[in-house]
Amino acid sequence: MPPGSPIPFNDLARGVQEQRSDLDAAVARVLSSGWFVLGREGQAFEEELASALGARHAVGVGSGTDAIELALRALELGPGDEVVTQANTCVPTVAAIERAGATPVLCDVEAAAGTMDPESLRGALGERTRAVVPVHLYGQCSDTEAILELCSERGIEVVEDCAQAAGAELRGRPAGTIGRLGCFSFYPTKNLAALGDGGAVVTTEAELAERLRLVRQYGQTDRYRHVTEGVNSRLDEVQAAILRTRLPQLRRWNARRAEIAGVYTEALSETPIRPLAQLEGRRHVFHLFVVEAPDRDALRAHLDEAGIGTLIHYPTPIHGHSPYRRLAAGPVPLSVSERLCERILSLPIYPELRDDEVERVADVLRDFA
């Protein structure tokens, strides 16, 4: 790419090209096996993922949204139960809660980082609250330990939404292993990405893992014998094989993301733009590099003029979408989420960015007054 050429916000083709021979071999392995659902590749990936995360069990499912739904189903939540999550997440978090039959309730987030605010959560808990879903947004864990302490005294379950946080840690504890269940997405843009939809739930409890395996396949123990209600949500063999080739690269890719984030952070140090904070004790994996700008539109136009792609994650809080406006009348104010949604902007950050491209983004940021 010659100097001055556009820098896309993301370029999935670069990642595929880097691993093309390994990906081709993985797909060929599945094609040769003649087994495409719930086979050896899926089982091997579940074992490898659990080992990488320090969990005892991982259960592959059809998507990250399914992972949250099935986790709540495994805990036997349903109609009449409330589940609290944060207002600045992506809609799938709330859609999964509703698909499990429960009622979503929103709380606010920490202004510095956009992760769940334990004090706001305290005010959102009620008599019908059965679970809390903290979202490890942008690649950084919420203060899950504080959330656990708040919930454990009330008998409330904690289910982590780790869709953006594969490899993140909170005080040395991997994302997904802090609450009772951890839910991952392998959507193609994620740090650990399939080439289609996919997800997984991790847990330390064998009983919960077994229930997840039942629920993901119609509640079936063996052919045509069903012992509980379930759904169809299975990680297919092709995606499992692809994920097996990519899992060993996750730590290296996350380190590259952190390196890029460091360059951007230094470039912004003398500008009015504030990167969302990396909070103490949290290993950030920078699924996204998000900044808060007093004039987001001006910053975005400045970057666009230089050929640098940006996106907003997310421009509208959950309760700003028409199907969920009823959630605005919840128990706590959501003002921090609302303000952040008006001011945040995501910059390009993926492992395949070249050093010269990273420096060009940094230079354009420095020039913004």
N, C-alpha and C positions, 0 to 999 in steps of 0.2 A: 504493500500500500504506500504510494508516494506521499511525501509530506503534504499536509493540507487536505488529504482525502477525508471523507466523513468518518467519524468514530461512532459506530452504532451503540445504542444502549446495551445491547447484548448481541452475541453472534454465536448461536448454538452450533453452526457448521464448523467453527474452528475446533471445538471440543471433539466433535465427531472425527474430524480429519486427524487430530492428534492421536486418536485411539483406533483408527479405522481397521487396522489389521486385527487387533484384539476383539473389536466388536464383530467383525465379520466371522471370526473364529467362534465366538460365543453363539451367534445366531445359527451358524452351520451345525454346531454341536446339538442344538435343540432340534433343528430340522432332521438331522440324522437319527435322533432318538425316537422320533415319532410320538413323543409324549409332550403335550402342550399346556396342561393345567395340573397343578398340585403334583408335581413330579420331583425328580432329584435336584434340579436346579433351584427350585423354590425352597426345598428343605435345606440345601446347602447354604443358600443365601441367608435364610433365617438364622442358622447356626453362626454364620460368620458375622452377621450384623449384631447379634446378641453378644458375641465375644468382643467385638470392637467397641461396643458401648458399655461393657461391664455389666450387662443384664443377663438373667438366666434364660429368658425366653423372648423370642420375637415371632410374630405371626404376620405373614404377608397378606395384604388385602388389596382391593382394587384401586384405592385412591386415598389421599390424605383426609378427605371429607369422610369417607367410609371409616377410616381409622378412628376418628373421634366418635362417630355414631356407634360403631361396634364396641368401643371401650365403654361408653355409657350403657349400652345394652348389657354388656358383660357384668356391669355393676348393678344390673336390674333396675335402672332408672326408667321412668316412663311418665304417663299422664299424672298430673298433680305435683310432680317434682320440679323444682326450680334449679337451674344451673347458671352460675354467674360467670361471665367473661367480660372482656374489655371492649370499650366502644370504638376503638380505632383499629380493630382487626379487619381482616378480609371477610366478606359475607359467608364463605364456606364454614367458618367456625360456628356461626349461629345457625346456618342451615343444618349442620350435623346435629346440633342440640335438638332442633325441632324434629328432625327425622327420627331421632330416638324416642320421640313422644314427650319430651320434657319442655319446659317453658324457659326461654332465655331471659336473663336479667343482666343489665349492663352496669359496669363500674368504670371509674376513670383511671388515668395512667400517670406515671411520673413525668413531670415536665422535662426533665433533663434527658431522658432516654426513650420515652414512649412505651415503657413496659408497665405492667399492672401495678397500680398503687395500692399497697396493702391497707392503708388507712381508708381509702375510698371503698375498697373491698369490704372492710369491716362494716361500713354503713349499708352496704348492699345485701348483706346476709340476712336472711329472714327465717321464719319458722319452717318454711317449705324448702329451704335450700338443701339440696342433697349433694351437689358437687360444684367445684370451681374449675374452670378451664383457663389457666394463665397462658398467654401466648408469648412465646419467646421471639418477639418481633425483631425483624431485620437481622437476626443472627446472634442475639444476646439474650441470655436467660433473664426472666423476671426474677424477683427476689422470692424464689419458690420456698426457701426455708422459712421466711417470715409468713408466707401464705400458708404453709403447712402448719405452723404453730397456731395460727389463727383458726384454721379449720379443724385441727385435731381435737381441740377442746370442745368442739361442737359436733363431732362425729360426721364431718363433711369430707367427702372424697376430693382428692386433687388429681386431675387428669391433665397432663402437660400437652399443649399444642406445640410440637417441635418442627412444624412444617418448614420453617426457615432456619433451623438451628442444628442441623446435623454436625456433630463435632464440638458444639459449644459446651461450656462447663460453668458451673457455679461452685466456687470454692473447691475445685478439684472434682466435683461430682458431675458426670456427663448429663447433658440435657436428655430427658426421657427416663432417667433412673431415679429422680428425686421424688416425684409423686408416685401414686400407686400404679399408674399406667402412663406411658409416653407414646404420643401419636406422631408419626412421620409421614410426610409426602415426598414422593419421588417424581413429581411433575418435572418436565424437561428443563425448567429454569433453576431448579433447586441446586444446592451445593452438592448433594448426592442425587444424581438425576438419572431417571430412566429415559427411554425414547418414546414415551407415551405415559399414560396414567399408571400410578402405582402407589402403594403406601404400606405401612407396617405399624403394629402396636407392640411395644415392649413392656415387660413386667418381670418382677422377681417371683411371682406366684404361679406355681404350676396349675392350680385350679382355675385361675383366671385365664391362663393361656389356653387351657383345654376348652373352656367355655367360648373363647374367641374363635377357636377352630371350628366349633360346632356352629356358631352363629354365622360365620362367613360362608357356610355351605348348607343353608336351609335347615340348620339344626340337626344335621344328619350324622349318625354315628357310623353307619355302614350303609351300603346301597339299599335305598327305599325304607330305611328305618330312621325315623325322626323323633327326637326326644325333647325338642324345644323349638320355639319359633325362630326363624332365621332369615337370611337374605342371601343373595348371590354376590359375593365380593371376594374375588380371588386374584392374587398376583400371578399373572401368567408366566409360563416358563421362559419365554423370550425375554421379557423384562427382567426376570430374576437373573438370567444369565448375563444380561447387560450390566445389571447392578453389581454382579460379582466381579466384573472386570473393573468397575469404577470404585468400589469400596476401598481397595488398597491405595488409591490415589487421593482419598479425601483429605488426609492430613496435609499432604503437600499442596493441594489446591487451596485449602483454607489458609495455609501459611502465605501463599501468594496473594490471596485476598487481603490479608492483614498488612502485607507489605505495601500494597497499593493504597490502602486506607491511610497508612502512615504518611505517604507522600501527599495525599490530598489534605490531610489534617495540618501538615506543616505549611502547605500553600495557603490555607485559609486563616492562618494565625494572625495575620494583620488585616483581615477584611471584616466586614460586618456580618459575615455568614458564620453560623455556629454548627459544627457537626454535632449530631446527637451524641451524647456522652457514652463512653465506655466506662461503666461503673465498677467500683472496687470489687475485686474477688470474682469477676466475671470474664471468662475467656470468650471473646467476641469472634464469630466466624464470618462476619460481614457478608451475609447473603445479599444485603443491600448496604450501600453507603448513603446515608440520609442526612441532609443538612436542613437547618431551619434558617430561612432568609426573611428579613423584614419586607423585602419586595421580591417575592418569588417570581412573579411574571417577568420582571426586569432581568433577573438572573437567568431564567430559562431562555429568554430571548437572546441574551448575551452568549450563552453556550450554543444555542441553535445557529446563530450567525457564524460561529466558528466551526460548524459542522459536527457538534458533539450532541449525541442523543441523550435525552433525559426522560424520566417518567415520574409519576407521583404515586406513592404507596402510603396512604390512600387518600384521594381527594375528598372523600365523603365519609363521615363516621357512620357506623351501622344504622343509627337512628335517623340519619338523613336520607336513607333510601325508603321509597314509598311503602314497600311491604313491611318495614320495621319501624315506622314512625311512632307506633304505639309504645315502643320501648323507651322513648324519650321521657315518658312520664314515670320513670322508675324512682327508686328510693334515694339516689344520690345525684348531685350535679355532674355533668360530663363536659365541663368547660375546657379542661386541658386538652382532651381529645379533639374538641371542636376547633380550638385555636391551632393545634399542630396541623390538622388537616388543611388549614388555610395557608400554612407557611412552609411545609416541608417539600423537599425535592430530592429525588434519587439520581445519583451520578453513575456512570458506567463503572462496574467493578466485577470482572470475571477473570479467571486465571489466565486466559489466553491473550489478554491485553498485552501488547508489547511495551517495553520500557519507554520507547519514544512516544507512544500514544499516551501513556500515563503522564509523562512529563508535559505533553502538550495540553492535556486537560488541566494539569496543575498551573501551567502558565496562564491559561485563559481564566482560571479562577483568581489568580493573583491580580489580573488586570481589571477585575470587577470592582468598581468603587461604590 
